[in-house]
């Protein structure tokens, strides 16, 4: 049995596609996968909870089959039967597909290290997201809180962030699925039409991410919350927010959240709200529930010491 964590992007969505650093954290929900030798020449893949079953048969062209086929091929795996599941909403911006890809990659080759697993899982992700930044896979494979940057040549730099205190979050779902690929393409079209405005926005997000890292490392949760709100304002300027996202953010702030923003691609999906404590999180979840929205609480724990920094590595 192999597992991988889901994620929340705390800062830097969309701008990360264009070389701006982003900050993300693993959540205590994710995906699992189990691989067993197949009796025949074809590898199969099944997610019973979604009533989904497919294979790496070349005649099958649905995205899930193509993603599974890409992962089996890059792993050079013998025929296997893979059963998998997740407790994340698909299309929710919480890295469900990346968590599945990482869990399956680990099930296919348990001896591979995180860097190799990430490279293989990115082949899976390309089928669904076209030009993914790679941040979802990085968090799914490593967990914790990380700073992530993909440079112009396509190489990735991942730096674990030392948190002096646990961070408490509430994750609320708009009830609307979102396509990362569609939203990334929409921002790319807007950037082509308004290059100067886009660059100004991405520069502002870059500055915000740098300040956010300092605030996180200092344990200044109030500053982190204020930066959440600023990041949401900039994302709204990229036209990736929705009325439901804005409503969830406003409800969370009114219920005592320190800040709230969309997480992931936007256009639906989820909102992340930073709260002072678990008790404060319960108030936010109750407020969302009264408004008809589902949500859950999660905590990103502090580390006793900083893990080793991962240098620039493999192409995404």
Buried (B, 14 or more C-beta within 10 A) or exposed (E): EBBBBBBBBBBBBBBBBBEBBBBBBBBBBBBBBBBEEBEEEBBBBBBEEEEEEBBBBEEBEEEBBBBBBBBBEBBEBEBBBBBBBBBBBBBBBBBBBBBBBBBBBBBBBEEBEBBBBBBBBBBBBBBBBBBBBBBBBBBBBBBBBBBBBBEEEEBBBBBBBBBEEEBBBBBBBBBBBBBBBEBBBBBBEBBEEEEEEBEEBBEBBBEBBBBBBEBBBEBBBEBBBBBBBBBBEBBBBBEBBBEBBBBBBBBBBEBBBBBBBBBBBBBBBBBBBBBBEEEBBBBBBEBBEEBEBBBBBBBBBEBEEEEEEBEEBBEB
